[in-house]
Amino acid sequence: MRLEPTNVQQIGNELAIRWNDGTESYFDLEILRRACPCAACGGEPDVLGNISRPNTTYSPESFALAGFDMVGGYALQPHWRDGHNTGIYSFQYLRRLAEAGLSKQLG
């Protein structure tokens, strides 16, 4: 079975995801933003594979969700109130975050 969300909603300061396997994950918005996988937030590798990490600064608006889009059938793209929207969180990445204890997970 291909992993997909069946429902995604913001509830207070959390993003709630119900998965097609019946599991539910609840991500604190600040943790989700700090885990942004885009190159501007997480860095990118050079030709030798060394990751150059930028110095990322945040404001209270950085952790406020303005909305999100589904990207194809494989990812979620949050839009943050500070204007940041380049992070594409694959469904597999979100589940790895949940399994690593970066979300409350039920199911």
N, C-alpha and C positions, 0 to 999 in steps of 0.2 A: 504494500500500500504506500502510495506517495504521500509524504507529510504535507498537510495543508491546514491552514486555519479555517474553521467554519464560522467563527465570529470573532471580531476584534472591536474592542470598545475602550474608551478612556473612562475610568472610574476614579474620580478624585485625582490624586497624584500618581495613579498607576495606569498602565496599559494592560488590559486583560485580553488574553487570547485563549479561545477554546479550540483545541486541535481535533482533527478528524479521527484520532484514536481515543477520544474521550478525555484526554488530559487537559487541564487548565493551567495556564501560567499567568502570573501577575508580576509585572515589571515596574519597579519604582522608576519614575521618569528621570530622576537625576542619574541613577545607575545606568539606565538605558542610554542616555545621552553620553555619559562618560565612556561607554563601551562602543561609541560610534566607530564603525569600521572604515570610514572614508580616509583617504590619504592625508587630508588636512588635519584630521584629529588623531589618527593612529599611526601616521607615518607611512613611508613606502620604502621598499628595498632599493639599494643601489645595485650596480652590476655585479658586485661581489656577494650580494645577499644581506649586507648589513642594513639594518633598518634605521633610518634617520627619522627621529620623532620630533615633531614640532612642539613648541611651547604653546599650549592651548590655554586660553583664558576664558572664563565663563562669567556670565551675569545671571541674575535671577531669571531673566527671560530665556536663558539657555536651556532651562529645565522645564519650561512651559510648552506643552504640545499645542500647536495651532491646528494640526490635522495630520493626515497620512494618506498615502496612496499605496495601492497594491501594484507591484511591478511584475508584469507577466504572471506566471503561475508559480513564482519561486521566492518572492521577497516582499518586504514591507519598507516603504520609504517615509520616515517621519518628517514633518515640517515643524521646526521649532520656532518659537516666537521671536528669537533673535535673528531670524532670517536664514539660519543654517538648514539645508535640506539635501546635502549631497551624500549622506549616509544611506546605503542600501543594505538592509539587514536581511540576509537570506533566512528562509524558514529554518534551515539546518543550524545556522549561526544562533538564532533565537533559542532553539532547543538546547544547544550546547551551553548557552548562558544560563538557561533554566537548570540544566543538569549540574552545572558548576555551582549552584546555590545562589545565583544572582537574581533569582526570582522566587516567589512563593509558588510552589507547584502543587496542584491537587489532581487527584485522579487515579 
